[in-house]
Amino acid sequence: MLHLLLTYLGIIVYLAFAWALFSQWLFFLMSDEDMSREQRYLSGIILVLITILWPIIVPFAYLELLKFHRKYNKEIDLLRD
């Protein structure tokens, strides 16, 4: 019983994150007015793939963000102050 409950909870969390990420990424995709029709089509396909594979994509994106922050830490602190 507990195993079934945890499985459903995992599915709900996965779908909730997928929906949140999809809606944000779709907003960014739709706000770019310089894309051609073919680029939008390809971006839509990639958006669906990224939404399905978000447990793999998001940690790598976060690692890239951390690397960027470490590289430009002094400049970021300067801009904050």
CORHU-V216050 format. One record per backbone hydrogen bond with DSSP energy under -1.0 kcal/mol. NH is the residue of the N-H (numbers start at 1). CO is the residue of the C=O. Records with the same first field share a line. If there is no record, write none. Layout:
BEGIN
NH = CO  CO
END
This chain:
BEGIN
5 = 1
6 = 2
7 = 3
8 = 4
9 = 5
10 = 6
11 = 7
12 = 8
13 = 9
14 = 10
15 = 11
16 = 12
17 = 13
18 = 14
19 = 15
20 = 16
21 = 17
22 = 18
23 = 19
24 = 20
25 = 21
26 = 22
27 = 23
28 = 24
29 = 25
30 = 26
31 = 27
40 = 36
41 = 37
42 = 38
43 = 39
44 = 40
45 = 41
46 = 42
47 = 43
48 = 44
49 = 45
50 = 46
51 = 47
52 = 48
53 = 49
56 = 53
57 = 53
58 = 54
60 = 56
61 = 57
62 = 58
63 = 59
64 = 60
65 = 61
66 = 62
67 = 63
68 = 64
69 = 65
70 = 66
71 = 67
72 = 68
76 = 72
77 = 73
78 = 74
79 = 75
80 = 76
81 = 77
END
